[in-house]
Amino acid sequence: MNAKKIIIIAVVAVFGVLLAAALLLKIDDVTVTGNEWYTDEEIEEKIFDKSRFSRNTIYQFIKQITGNKETIPFIQDYTVLLNSLKSAEVIVYEKSIVGYVKYMGSNMYFDKDGIVVDSSSEPLEGIPEISGLKFGSIVLYKTLPVEDPKVFDDILNLTQILNTNGIECERIEYSGIRQATLYLGDIKVILGSGDINGKVAELRDMLPELRRKMAETGISSGTLYLDLYDEKSDNKTYSFIKN
């Protein structure tokens, strides 16, 4: 056997060993950051699925540099950082979602600017349904065609205030004049317009006692009227009427 053939065989052998080693490299340790809508386990399952090479280190490296990534609902983008040959960190960039409307059997989720960013057949936990809006045909990734676009500022402001005060709201209903009504399970809250900050802060303070009294008196549900409440007034009035 001449020297040329020996060199070729050696190169092929080395290449084969390297290829085999590359194919055997497997990502076993995964950490996830930046996620709120999905758990760490759910993100890991969606990116490192059950396909043959999904956990292969080289395969994931190539996917990252080519931009060939998985499409995940409510996720704007994600990055897989290879910390070592067997460990990786997934950094998730979620879409900014403030609410959803029901449309043709689907839940259409929109961001702070009213752009429809995703759709789902199941409600996403922690995101309120927005009802009472009048709109035409909805197109994914386009602005929700409502009569008054200023309502999106109201929705963003109200959802942020509710979140700050730790109040979970299932649904927010808007009237034609941008007055808001909250649905908190067994309690319907008429907020109206005006000083939303003060009204929500008052709601936060009174909710535990209100629910305690409802339980004691056997009231299953009721409506709280905060539409006339004025934090600056000496006469801070509101009423609660059982259903």
C-alpha positions as CSV (number, residue, x, y, z in Angstrom):
1,M,0.0,0.0,0.0
2,N,1.5,3.3,-1.1
3,A,1.8,6.4,1.1
4,K,-1.0,8.2,-0.7
5,K,-3.5,5.5,0.1
6,I,-2.4,5.4,3.7
7,I,-2.9,9.2,4.0
8,I,-6.4,8.9,2.5
9,I,-7.4,6.1,4.8
10,A,-6.1,8.0,7.8
11,V,-8.0,11.1,6.9
12,V,-11.2,9.1,6.3
13,A,-10.7,7.3,9.6
14,V,-10.1,10.6,11.5
15,F,-13.2,12.2,9.9
16,G,-15.2,9.1,10.8
17,V,-14.2,9.3,14.4
18,L,-14.9,13.0,14.6
19,L,-18.3,12.5,12.9
20,A,-19.2,9.7,15.3
21,A,-18.1,11.8,18.3
22,A,-20.2,14.7,17.0
23,L,-23.3,12.5,16.6
24,L,-22.9,11.2,20.1
25,L,-22.7,14.7,21.7
26,K,-25.9,15.2,23.6
27,I,-27.3,18.2,25.5
28,D,-28.4,16.7,28.9
29,D,-28.5,19.8,31.1
30,V,-30.8,22.7,30.1
31,T,-31.7,25.9,31.9
32,V,-34.4,28.3,30.8
33,T,-34.7,32.1,31.5
34,G,-37.1,34.8,30.4
35,N,-40.2,32.6,30.4
36,E,-43.5,33.4,32.2
37,W,-46.2,31.8,30.0
38,Y,-44.5,28.5,29.8
39,T,-42.8,26.4,32.4
40,D,-39.1,25.5,32.0
41,E,-40.1,21.9,31.2
42,E,-42.6,23.1,28.5
43,I,-40.0,25.2,26.8
44,E,-37.4,22.4,26.9
45,E,-39.9,20.0,25.4
46,K,-40.8,22.4,22.5
47,I,-37.2,23.1,21.6
48,F,-35.6,19.7,22.4
49,D,-38.4,17.5,21.0
50,K,-38.3,13.8,20.6
51,S,-36.7,13.8,17.1
52,R,-33.5,11.9,16.8
53,F,-31.1,14.9,16.7
54,S,-32.9,17.6,18.6
55,R,-30.5,17.3,21.6
56,N,-27.4,16.9,19.5
57,T,-25.0,19.7,20.3
58,I,-23.8,20.2,16.7
59,Y,-27.4,20.1,15.4
60,Q,-28.5,22.8,17.8
61,F,-25.5,24.9,17.0
62,I,-26.3,24.8,13.2
63,K,-30.0,25.6,13.9
64,Q,-28.9,28.7,15.8
65,I,-26.5,30.1,13.2
66,T,-29.0,29.4,10.4
67,G,-32.0,30.8,12.2
68,N,-33.9,27.6,11.7
69,K,-35.9,27.6,15.0
70,E,-39.1,26.1,16.3
71,T,-42.2,28.2,16.1
72,I,-43.7,28.5,19.6
73,P,-47.0,30.3,20.3
74,F,-46.6,33.5,22.3
75,I,-42.8,33.4,22.0
76,Q,-41.2,36.2,19.9
77,D,-37.8,34.5,19.7
78,Y,-35.4,32.4,21.7
79,T,-31.6,31.8,21.8
80,V,-29.8,28.6,22.7
81,L,-26.5,29.3,24.3
82,L,-24.2,26.2,24.4
83,N,-22.3,26.5,27.8
84,S,-20.5,23.2,27.1
85,L,-20.8,20.2,24.8
86,K,-23.5,18.8,27.1
87,S,-25.2,21.8,28.6
88,A,-27.2,24.8,27.2
89,E,-29.1,27.8,28.4
90,V,-32.3,28.8,26.6
91,I,-33.1,32.6,26.7
92,V,-36.8,33.2,25.9
93,Y,-38.2,36.5,24.5
94,E,-41.9,36.4,25.0
95,K,-44.5,38.4,23.1
96,S,-46.0,41.4,25.0
97,I,-49.7,40.3,25.5
98,V,-52.2,42.4,27.3
99,G,-55.5,40.7,26.4
100,Y,-57.5,38.7,24.0
101,V,-60.9,38.8,22.2
102,K,-63.0,35.9,21.1
103,Y,-63.3,35.6,17.3
104,M,-64.7,32.8,15.2
105,G,-64.1,30.2,17.9
106,S,-60.6,31.3,18.7
107,N,-58.9,33.5,21.3
108,M,-57.1,36.3,19.5
109,Y,-54.3,37.7,21.6
110,F,-53.1,41.2,21.1
111,D,-50.2,43.4,22.5
112,K,-50.1,46.9,24.0
113,D,-50.5,48.4,20.5
114,G,-53.5,46.3,19.6
115,I,-51.6,44.1,17.2
116,V,-52.9,40.5,17.1
117,V,-49.8,38.4,17.9
118,D,-51.3,34.9,18.2
119,S,-54.4,32.8,18.4
120,S,-55.3,29.8,20.5
121,S,-58.3,27.6,21.2
122,E,-57.5,27.6,24.9
123,P,-57.3,30.7,27.2
124,L,-53.8,31.6,28.4
125,E,-53.6,31.8,32.2
126,G,-53.2,35.3,33.5
127,I,-54.4,37.2,30.4
128,P,-57.9,38.7,30.6
129,E,-60.5,38.5,28.0
130,I,-61.5,41.9,26.6
131,S,-65.1,42.1,25.7
132,G,-67.4,44.9,24.5
133,L,-65.1,46.0,21.7
134,K,-66.6,46.4,18.2
135,F,-64.3,45.3,15.4
136,G,-64.3,43.9,11.9
137,S,-62.4,41.0,10.4
138,I,-59.3,40.1,12.4
139,V,-56.0,39.3,10.6
140,L,-53.1,37.8,12.5
141,Y,-50.1,40.2,13.0
142,K,-52.3,43.2,12.1
143,T,-53.9,45.8,14.4
144,L,-57.3,44.8,15.9
145,P,-59.7,47.0,13.8
146,V,-61.6,48.7,16.7
147,E,-63.7,51.8,16.4
148,D,-61.5,53.8,18.9
149,P,-57.8,52.8,18.9
150,K,-57.4,54.9,22.1
151,V,-59.0,52.0,24.0
152,F,-55.6,50.1,23.7
153,D,-54.0,52.7,26.0
154,D,-56.8,52.2,28.5
155,I,-56.4,48.4,28.4
156,L,-52.6,48.6,28.8
157,N,-53.0,51.1,31.7
158,L,-55.7,49.1,33.5
159,T,-54.0,45.7,33.1
160,Q,-50.7,47.1,34.4
161,I,-52.5,48.7,37.4
162,L,-54.3,45.4,38.2
163,N,-51.0,43.5,38.0
164,T,-49.3,46.0,40.2
165,N,-52.1,45.6,42.8
166,G,-52.1,41.8,42.6
167,I,-55.6,41.5,41.3
168,E,-56.4,38.6,38.9
169,C,-59.1,39.5,36.4
170,E,-60.8,37.0,34.2
171,R,-62.5,39.5,31.9
172,I,-62.6,43.3,31.3
173,E,-65.7,44.7,29.5
174,Y,-65.7,48.1,27.8
175,S,-68.7,50.1,27.0
176,G,-69.0,52.3,24.0
177,I,-67.6,55.3,26.0
178,R,-64.5,53.4,27.2
179,Q,-65.9,52.7,30.7
180,A,-64.5,49.5,32.2
181,T,-66.2,46.7,34.1
182,L,-64.1,43.9,35.8
183,Y,-65.1,40.3,36.3
184,L,-63.3,38.7,39.2
185,G,-65.1,35.4,39.4
186,D,-67.9,35.9,41.9
187,I,-67.6,39.7,41.9
188,K,-68.5,42.1,39.1
189,V,-66.8,45.5,39.5
190,I,-68.2,48.6,37.8
191,L,-65.1,50.9,37.5
192,G,-66.4,53.4,35.0
193,S,-63.8,55.9,34.0
194,G,-61.8,58.6,35.8
195,D,-59.2,57.8,38.6
196,I,-58.6,54.2,37.8
197,N,-55.5,54.1,40.0
198,G,-57.4,55.1,43.1
199,K,-60.3,52.8,42.3
200,V,-58.2,49.7,41.8
201,A,-56.2,50.5,45.0
202,E,-59.5,50.7,46.9
203,L,-60.6,47.5,45.3
204,R,-57.4,45.8,46.4
205,D,-57.9,46.9,50.0
206,M,-61.6,45.9,50.3
207,L,-61.6,42.6,48.4
208,P,-60.5,40.3,51.3
209,E,-63.1,41.8,53.7
210,L,-65.8,41.8,51.0
211,R,-65.2,38.1,50.2
212,R,-65.2,37.3,53.9
213,K,-68.5,39.0,54.5
214,M,-70.0,37.3,51.4
215,A,-68.9,33.9,52.7
216,E,-70.4,34.7,56.2
217,T,-73.8,35.8,54.8
218,G,-74.0,33.2,52.1
219,I,-73.8,35.6,49.2
220,S,-72.5,33.7,46.1
221,S,-72.0,36.7,43.8
222,G,-72.6,40.4,43.6
223,T,-71.8,43.7,41.9
224,L,-69.5,46.3,43.4
225,Y,-70.1,49.9,42.1
226,L,-66.9,52.0,42.1
227,D,-67.8,54.1,39.1
228,L,-68.7,57.1,41.4
229,Y,-65.8,56.6,43.8
230,D,-63.5,59.6,44.1
231,E,-60.3,59.2,46.1
232,K,-60.0,63.0,46.5
233,S,-63.5,63.5,47.8
234,D,-64.4,63.6,51.5
235,N,-67.4,61.5,50.6
236,K,-65.9,58.2,49.3
237,T,-69.0,56.2,48.4
238,Y,-69.6,52.9,46.8
239,S,-72.1,50.1,47.0
240,F,-72.3,46.4,46.7
241,I,-75.4,44.6,45.6
242,K,-75.8,40.9,45.7
243,N,-77.0,39.2,42.5
